[in-house]
Every structure is written in structure tokens, then in C-alpha cells.
């Protein structure tokens, strides 16, 4: 069985996208689905390349008992579009930048994480808000909805 490849993307790849990567990986692991997924994260910018996840993300993951995986920020590339099945951004700005990097989304792979939830919206960047609790709640809501869709056999496409 071929793995489902999911890439979570935000501006710097140190707050929201790493949090989504860790949360989604934990959900997959605890459900015994790890062999079915390849999960990573990336940035749309070059600002944080090589940096570890933000201490606010690390602290929140430790607080809720989710393992912090080894990760260094990297910028997404056009090649990621070919490599991954789903490229999941956190807000409208991420989506615009992802489309710029990939040159468009002909295969309908680019989505915003909370578009899968009952209340589609952007996930605020805790780099600016300082509110990692709110980001964690939003990321968890989006990851639960995404995992439910992917394990139900639903094929995601542009609406």
C-alpha cells in the first residue's frame, strides 16, 4: 500500500506547520496508522530555515503529551508538489504563497487545514498572537477533520 503523503505548511515552519506535523503524526500513531502515512512540514519563506520548532510549540506539545519530533525548518519547493498528495496551509496568505511556489494547483492538492472542519477559517500565527493554546485547538480541530476524511477513503479535491 502506498503511503498518503501530507505536507503541512506555514510562513516560517517553526510554529503552526510543525505543530500540525506533530499533532497529526501523534493521531496517526495512536490509531495504529503510522505505516499508511508520511508526514512532514515546510515554510513558504526562507526566514527560519534550519531553525528548530518555536519554544511555544515545543512547550505546548510537552504540556499535552505529544512527542516533539526532530525537525529543522525548510522552505517548500516546487518538487514538493510532485512528492506529496496533500499540501496543507494554515491561512490564506500561506495558500497564495504555496500557489506561487508551485506555479498553481492543477491537481487540487493545496488546501487550508481548517477547510475540513465544520467551521472553515484561517489559523492565526502564534508568532504574532502569542496564543499557542488557541493555535493548538485550531490545529487539533483541523487535523482530526483531515484524518477523518483521509481514513474514510474520501479523495480531496478543489471545491
Backbone as JSON, one array per atom type, in Angstrom:
{
  "sequence": "XXXXXXXXXXXXXXXXXXXXXXXXXXXXXXXXXXXXXXXXXXXXXXXXXXXXXXXXXXXXXXXXXXXXXXXXXXXXXXXXXXXXXXXXXXXXXXXXXXXXXXXXXXXXXXXXXXXXXXXXXXXXXXXXXXXXXXXXXXXXXXXXXXXXXXXXXXXXXXX",
  "N": [[0.84, -1.19, 0.0], [0.6, 2.15, -0.9], [1.91, 4.99, 0.76], [0.09, 7.71, 2.21], [0.91, 10.95, 1.59], [1.51, 13.79, 3.4], [2.02, 17.23, 3.63], [2.48, 19.79, 5.82], [2.17, 23.3, 5.92], [3.39, 26.52, 6.71], [4.19, 29.99, 7.34], [6.89, 30.25, 8.46], [7.67, 27.7, 9.3], [8.1, 26.97, 11.94], [6.21, 27.24, 13.92], [3.08, 26.9, 13.47], [2.97, 24.94, 11.31], [4.79, 22.97, 12.13], [3.6, 22.26, 14.52], [1.19, 21.19, 13.56], [2.25, 19.04, 12.1], [3.36, 17.47, 14.21], [1.08, 16.98, 15.81], [-0.65, 15.67, 13.97], [0.93, 13.45, 13.29], [1.05, 12.21, 15.79], [-1.68, 11.58, 16.16], [-2.05, 9.76, 14.06], [-0.19, 7.78, 14.81], [-1.23, 6.91, 17.33], [-3.55, 5.74, 16.51], [-2.7, 3.55, 15.2], [-1.93, 3.82, 12.54], [0.43, 4.57, 11.4], [2.08, 3.37, 9.44], [0.75, 3.92, 7.14], [1.08, 6.55, 6.44], [3.09, 9.38, 5.44], [4.47, 12.12, 6.88], [5.24, 15.54, 7.01], [6.63, 18.88, 7.34], [6.84, 22.32, 6.19], [8.03, 25.59, 5.13], [6.78, 28.68, 3.68], [8.43, 30.78, 3.44], [11.9, 31.9, 3.65], [12.89, 32.66, 6.03], [13.27, 31.29, 8.53], [14.81, 29.06, 8.02], [16.48, 26.1, 8.83], [16.16, 26.39, 11.54], [15.05, 25.23, 14.79], [11.81, 23.96, 15.96], [9.59, 26.47, 17.27], [9.82, 27.64, 20.63], [7.37, 28.0, 21.91], [5.63, 26.26, 20.55], [6.95, 23.84, 21.1], [6.75, 23.8, 23.92], [3.94, 23.68, 24.2], [3.36, 21.21, 23.01], [4.69, 19.47, 24.77], [3.23, 20.0, 27.08], [0.74, 18.87, 26.45], [1.41, 16.28, 26.01], [2.35, 15.33, 23.54], [4.7, 13.96, 21.36], [7.64, 15.76, 20.46], [9.07, 15.94, 17.44], [12.25, 15.4, 15.79], [13.18, 18.18, 13.94], [13.99, 20.57, 11.47], [13.5, 23.77, 10.23], [12.45, 24.21, 6.88], [12.22, 25.38, 3.5], [9.4, 25.04, 1.43], [9.3, 23.45, -1.79], [8.95, 23.53, -5.38], [9.13, 20.91, -6.2], [8.05, 19.54, -4.04], [5.37, 19.57, -4.58], [5.04, 17.55, -6.43], [5.88, 15.38, -4.93], [4.19, 15.11, -2.67], [0.87, 14.21, -1.59], [-1.01, 15.83, -0.4], [-0.92, 19.21, 0.32], [-0.93, 21.25, 2.9], [-1.94, 24.27, 4.02], [-2.0, 26.99, 6.44], [-3.29, 29.45, 6.49], [-4.83, 32.02, 4.41], [-2.81, 33.56, 3.25], [-0.63, 31.81, 3.31], [-1.61, 29.93, 1.46], [-1.72, 31.43, -0.92], [1.06, 31.95, -1.25], [2.0, 29.32, -1.45], [0.82, 28.49, -3.85], [2.17, 30.26, -5.53], [4.8, 29.31, -5.28], [4.52, 26.7, -6.29], [3.55, 27.17, -8.79], [0.91, 27.03, -9.32], [-2.06, 24.98, -8.84], [-2.86, 22.46, -10.26], [-3.67, 19.83, -9.72], [-5.28, 19.91, -7.52], [-4.23, 19.71, -4.89], [-3.59, 21.48, -2.89], [-4.66, 22.82, 0.13], [-6.42, 24.52, 2.8], [-5.94, 23.98, 6.23], [-8.15, 24.14, 8.1], [-10.31, 24.04, 6.39], [-11.44, 21.6, 6.29], [-12.86, 21.27, 8.57], [-15.85, 21.8, 10.58], [-16.11, 24.46, 10.79], [-14.75, 26.33, 8.72], [-11.8, 28.25, 8.52], [-9.02, 30.53, 8.9], [-5.92, 29.73, 10.55], [-4.61, 31.45, 13.16], [-1.39, 32.99, 13.43], [0.77, 32.09, 15.93], [3.2, 33.25, 16.38], [2.79, 35.92, 16.15], [0.44, 36.35, 17.66], [0.97, 35.15, 20.09], [-0.53, 33.24, 21.29], [-0.47, 30.15, 21.83], [-2.15, 28.19, 22.77], [-4.67, 28.64, 21.57], [-3.91, 28.25, 18.92], [-3.14, 25.56, 19.03], [-5.64, 24.37, 19.62], [-7.07, 24.97, 17.26], [-5.41, 23.72, 15.32], [-5.6, 21.06, 16.15], [-8.35, 20.58, 15.77], [-8.48, 20.85, 12.96], [-6.69, 18.82, 12.13], [-7.92, 16.51, 13.14], [-10.28, 16.5, 11.59], [-9.19, 16.33, 9.0], [-7.83, 13.84, 9.15], [-10.01, 12.16, 9.6], [-11.37, 12.43, 7.15], [-9.39, 11.41, 5.35], [-9.06, 8.76, 6.25], [-11.53, 7.79, 5.78], [-11.58, 7.27, 3.2], [-12.17, 9.24, 1.48], [-11.54, 11.26, -1.29], [-9.76, 14.14, -1.59], [-10.45, 17.22, -3.16], [-10.33, 20.21, -5.16], [-12.82, 22.55, -4.33]],
  "CA": [[0.0, 0.0, 0.0], [1.36, 3.38, -0.96], [1.63, 5.91, 1.86], [-0.51, 9.02, 1.98], [1.95, 11.92, 1.94], [0.92, 15.06, 3.81], [2.98, 18.27, 3.98], [1.86, 20.95, 6.46], [2.94, 24.46, 5.52], [3.07, 27.86, 7.22], [5.15, 31.0, 6.9], [8.27, 30.02, 8.85], [7.9, 26.28, 9.61], [8.55, 26.77, 13.32], [5.07, 27.3, 14.83], [1.86, 26.18, 13.1], [3.14, 23.73, 10.49], [5.42, 21.92, 12.94], [2.59, 21.8, 15.46], [0.29, 20.31, 12.81], [3.0, 17.81, 11.82], [3.48, 16.67, 15.44], [-0.28, 16.57, 16.21], [-1.16, 14.7, 13.01], [1.73, 12.23, 13.46], [0.61, 11.59, 17.04], [-3.0, 10.99, 15.9], [-1.82, 8.6, 13.2], [0.49, 6.77, 15.61], [-2.1, 6.35, 18.37], [-4.59, 4.95, 15.84], [-2.07, 2.42, 14.53], [-1.94, 4.08, 11.1], [1.72, 5.19, 11.03], [2.61, 2.77, 8.21], [-0.03, 4.4, 5.99], [1.29, 7.98, 6.23], [4.36, 10.09, 5.54], [4.05, 13.45, 7.3], [6.34, 16.48, 7.21], [6.19, 20.28, 7.3], [7.74, 23.23, 5.48], [7.7, 27.02, 5.16], [6.72, 29.38, 2.4], [9.51, 31.78, 3.44], [13.25, 31.41, 3.96], [13.3, 33.36, 7.25], [13.63, 30.44, 9.67], [15.43, 27.83, 7.52], [17.48, 25.49, 9.7], [15.83, 26.58, 12.95], [14.2, 24.27, 15.48], [10.46, 24.46, 16.23], [9.46, 27.57, 18.23], [9.67, 27.15, 22.01], [5.94, 27.97, 22.25], [5.12, 25.0, 20.01], [7.58, 22.76, 21.87], [6.15, 23.8, 25.25], [2.55, 23.23, 24.1], [3.38, 19.77, 22.73], [5.06, 18.81, 26.03], [2.1, 20.18, 28.0], [-0.36, 17.96, 26.09], [1.93, 14.92, 25.89], [2.59, 14.94, 22.14], [6.14, 13.99, 21.1], [8.26, 16.74, 19.56], [9.94, 15.18, 16.54], [13.39, 16.18, 15.29], [12.79, 18.93, 12.75], [14.61, 21.86, 11.17], [12.68, 24.49, 9.26], [12.88, 24.2, 5.49], [11.26, 26.01, 2.59], [8.79, 24.13, 0.46], [9.8, 23.62, -3.15], [8.05, 23.1, -6.44], [9.2, 19.45, -6.21], [7.13, 19.03, -3.02], [4.04, 19.38, -5.2], [5.05, 16.22, -7.06], [6.16, 14.36, -3.91], [3.14, 14.99, -1.64], [-0.52, 14.09, -2.03], [-1.75, 16.94, 0.18], [-0.12, 20.31, 0.82], [-1.92, 21.85, 3.78], [-1.55, 25.57, 4.57], [-2.69, 27.41, 7.67], [-4.1, 30.65, 6.26], [-4.95, 32.42, 3.01], [-1.51, 34.04, 2.81], [0.14, 30.59, 3.0], [-2.15, 29.33, 0.23], [-1.23, 32.26, -2.04], [2.49, 31.71, -1.43], [2.16, 27.94, -1.9], [0.48, 28.5, -5.28], [3.26, 30.96, -6.21], [5.96, 28.41, -5.31], [4.25, 25.53, -7.13], [3.13, 27.59, -10.12], [-0.5, 26.69, -9.45], [-2.52, 23.74, -8.19], [-3.68, 21.75, -11.24], [-4.17, 18.55, -9.21], [-6.13, 20.12, -6.34], [-3.54, 19.19, -3.71], [-3.38, 22.55, -1.91], [-5.84, 23.08, 0.95], [-6.21, 25.14, 4.09], [-6.23, 22.93, 7.21], [-9.49, 24.19, 8.7], [-11.4, 23.88, 5.41], [-12.03, 20.27, 6.52], [-13.64, 21.29, 9.81], [-17.22, 22.33, 10.47], [-16.0, 25.93, 10.8], [-13.56, 26.69, 7.95], [-11.21, 29.55, 8.82], [-7.56, 30.54, 8.98], [-5.32, 29.52, 11.86], [-3.77, 32.61, 13.47], [0.02, 32.69, 13.67], [1.1, 32.42, 17.32], [4.39, 34.1, 16.38], [2.28, 37.28, 16.34], [-0.58, 36.41, 18.71], [1.48, 34.61, 21.35], [-1.52, 32.33, 21.85], [-0.24, 28.79, 21.34], [-3.31, 27.38, 23.16], [-5.67, 28.79, 20.51], [-3.36, 27.6, 17.72], [-3.24, 24.12, 19.26], [-7.06, 23.98, 19.49], [-7.4, 25.03, 15.83], [-4.64, 22.68, 14.62], [-6.19, 19.77, 16.52], [-9.64, 20.5, 15.06], [-8.21, 20.62, 11.55], [-6.05, 17.51, 11.95], [-8.96, 15.48, 13.35], [-11.16, 16.51, 10.42], [-8.41, 15.83, 7.87], [-7.61, 12.41, 9.33], [-11.3, 11.5, 9.39], [-11.59, 12.37, 5.7], [-8.43, 10.53, 4.69], [-9.29, 7.37, 6.63], [-12.84, 7.38, 5.27], [-11.41, 6.97, 1.77], [-12.57, 10.4, 0.7], [-10.48, 11.9, -2.07], [-9.93, 15.59, -1.5], [-10.24, 17.94, -4.41], [-10.74, 21.61, -5.09], [-14.27, 22.73, -4.38]],
  "C": [[0.88, 1.25, 0.0], [0.94, 4.33, 0.15], [0.94, 7.16, 1.36], [0.5, 10.05, 2.47], [1.33, 13.29, 2.17], [2.04, 16.02, 4.21], [2.2, 19.46, 4.55], [2.77, 22.15, 6.25], [2.43, 25.73, 6.2], [4.17, 28.81, 6.79], [6.6, 30.62, 7.21], [8.65, 28.59, 9.15], [8.51, 26.08, 11.0], [7.39, 26.75, 14.31], [3.93, 26.39, 14.37], [2.1, 24.9, 12.32], [3.83, 22.61, 11.27], [4.42, 21.38, 13.96], [1.63, 20.83, 14.76], [0.98, 18.98, 12.49], [3.03, 16.91, 13.05], [2.11, 16.13, 15.87], [-0.8, 15.47, 15.28], [-0.39, 13.37, 13.13], [1.3, 11.48, 14.72], [-0.76, 10.91, 16.86], [-2.87, 9.7, 15.08], [-1.19, 7.46, 13.99], [-0.44, 6.1, 16.61], [-3.24, 5.52, 17.78], [-4.01, 3.75, 15.09], [-1.98, 2.57, 13.02], [-0.61, 4.61, 10.57], [2.26, 4.65, 9.7], [1.91, 3.3, 6.96], [0.26, 5.85, 5.62], [2.76, 8.36, 6.24], [3.98, 11.54, 5.78], [5.27, 14.32, 7.53], [5.75, 17.89, 7.21], [7.26, 21.13, 6.65], [7.22, 24.66, 5.6], [7.49, 27.56, 3.76], [7.85, 30.4, 2.3], [10.85, 31.11, 3.73], [13.72, 31.91, 5.33], [13.83, 32.46, 8.37], [14.37, 29.17, 9.25], [16.55, 27.37, 8.46], [17.16, 25.59, 11.18], [14.94, 25.45, 13.48], [12.79, 24.82, 15.61], [10.49, 25.53, 17.34], [9.23, 27.0, 19.64], [8.21, 27.11, 22.45], [5.27, 26.7, 21.75], [5.66, 23.83, 20.82], [6.93, 22.66, 23.26], [4.71, 23.29, 25.23], [2.5, 21.72, 23.86], [3.73, 19.01, 24.02], [3.91, 18.86, 27.02], [0.99, 19.16, 27.72], [0.12, 16.53, 25.83], [2.12, 14.41, 24.47], [4.09, 15.04, 21.87], [6.56, 15.08, 20.11], [9.28, 15.97, 18.73], [11.13, 16.03, 16.12], [12.98, 16.88, 14.0], [13.58, 20.23, 12.67], [13.79, 22.5, 10.07], [13.32, 24.41, 7.87], [11.82, 24.89, 4.65], [10.69, 24.96, 1.65], [9.33, 24.46, -0.93], [8.72, 23.2, -4.14], [8.0, 21.57, -6.5], [8.26, 18.83, -5.16], [5.74, 18.77, -3.6], [3.94, 18.01, -5.85], [5.14, 15.11, -6.01], [4.99, 14.09, -2.96], [1.75, 14.92, -2.28], [-1.34, 15.3, -1.59], [-0.77, 17.96, 0.74], [-1.09, 21.21, 1.59], [-1.38, 23.13, 4.42], [-2.43, 25.96, 5.74], [-3.59, 28.63, 7.48], [-4.07, 31.02, 4.77], [-3.62, 32.89, 2.43], [-0.61, 32.86, 2.44], [-0.3, 30.01, 1.67], [-1.66, 30.12, -1.0], [0.25, 31.98, -2.32], [2.77, 30.28, -1.9], [1.88, 27.85, -3.4], [1.56, 29.21, -6.09], [4.46, 30.03, -6.36], [5.73, 27.25, -6.29], [3.89, 25.91, -8.57], [1.68, 27.24, -10.39], [-0.79, 25.34, -8.82], [-3.42, 22.94, -9.14], [-4.3, 20.45, -10.72], [-5.02, 18.69, -7.96], [-5.54, 19.57, -5.06], [-3.42, 20.21, -2.58], [-4.71, 22.88, -1.21], [-5.44, 23.85, 2.18], [-6.71, 24.16, 5.15], [-7.66, 22.98, 7.73], [-10.63, 24.16, 7.67], [-12.09, 22.53, 5.59], [-12.92, 20.24, 7.75], [-15.04, 21.82, 9.55], [-17.22, 23.85, 10.4], [-14.73, 26.37, 10.07], [-13.09, 28.12, 8.27], [-9.69, 29.41, 8.81], [-7.13, 30.23, 10.42], [-4.35, 30.67, 12.1], [-2.35, 32.16, 13.81], [0.4, 33.08, 15.09], [2.42, 33.19, 17.46], [3.97, 35.54, 16.68], [1.3, 37.37, 17.5], [-0.05, 36.0, 20.07], [0.58, 33.56, 21.96], [-1.37, 30.92, 21.26], [-1.38, 27.85, 21.73], [-4.38, 27.44, 22.07], [-5.19, 28.1, 19.23], [-3.47, 26.09, 17.86], [-4.69, 23.63, 19.08], [-7.46, 23.95, 18.01], [-6.69, 23.92, 15.05], [-5.25, 21.3, 14.91], [-7.52, 19.56, 15.81], [-9.42, 20.17, 13.59], [-7.62, 19.24, 11.29], [-7.05, 16.37, 12.15], [-9.85, 15.36, 12.11], [-10.44, 15.95, 9.19], [-8.21, 14.32, 7.98], [-8.91, 11.62, 9.12], [-11.61, 11.36, 7.9], [-10.67, 11.36, 5.02], [-8.64, 9.06, 5.03], [-10.66, 6.87, 6.19], [-12.76, 7.03, 3.79], [-11.83, 8.12, 0.87], [-11.37, 10.97, -0.03], [-10.75, 13.39, -2.05], [-9.69, 16.2, -2.86], [-10.67, 19.38, -4.2], [-12.25, 21.69, -5.17], [-14.65, 23.87, -5.29]]
}
